């Protein structure tokens, strides 16, 4: 069996598991949406998985709007399935050691000292700590408190560089970020926003430029384009290359 098929089977099995958990904890007013959720997941194929994840995110939002606040089991199942639906690493990245996508979506190893991905849940944080990660660099802005089942214990040191979703950071924020990531006392670091795509991709692309990549190379490495970012974010990376090179030329 190919890696692509194996990864799809594993992803589908995880989504089915947590989809049925959501269904089992749904209240009567959510049952119809929950059944649609399960049917949508069951109908996924390797070719349609991306669209299935998009549909699942929409259905989860509908469930969250109708669900009571006090159901902790539903909250946990919801967050696990949402992380899986946010994960876009299949079938691009295969690691021998990696967290489950339901714990840490869009996980990627940039270097042994620089890991990146989406917002981790409690199990995700514990996994990162067990791998020796010292610092969590949180790029979320006003969406920082959007988790329905947020972690209650933080085994990592947390450093925040607040950037709004779909928006580029400031040059000062990027320079602060580069210093944080490059500080040996902070390493290894885990960098994340919500999904681990747009803001994390922009910051990582700018960090790559600081390490000698061109903007085109960094954008290609981070896949910042119409699917994984915004034109505003892409242009910021290009502008940052000019800013960074001019600043360092003047300093030299």
Secondary structure, DSSP 8 states (H G I E B T S, - for coil): --HHHHHHHHHHHHHHHHHHHHHHH--GGGHHHHHHHHHHHHT--TTTHHHHHHHHHHHHHHHHHHS-TT-HHHHHHHHHHHHHHH---TTT---SS---TTTSTT-EEEETTEEEES---HHHHHHHHHTT--EEEEEE-TTTT--TT--S---SEEEEEEE-TTS---HHHHHHHHHHHH-GGG-SEEEE-SSSSHHHHHHHHHHHHHTT--HHHHHHHHT-STTTS-HHHHHHHHHHHHHHHHHHHHH-
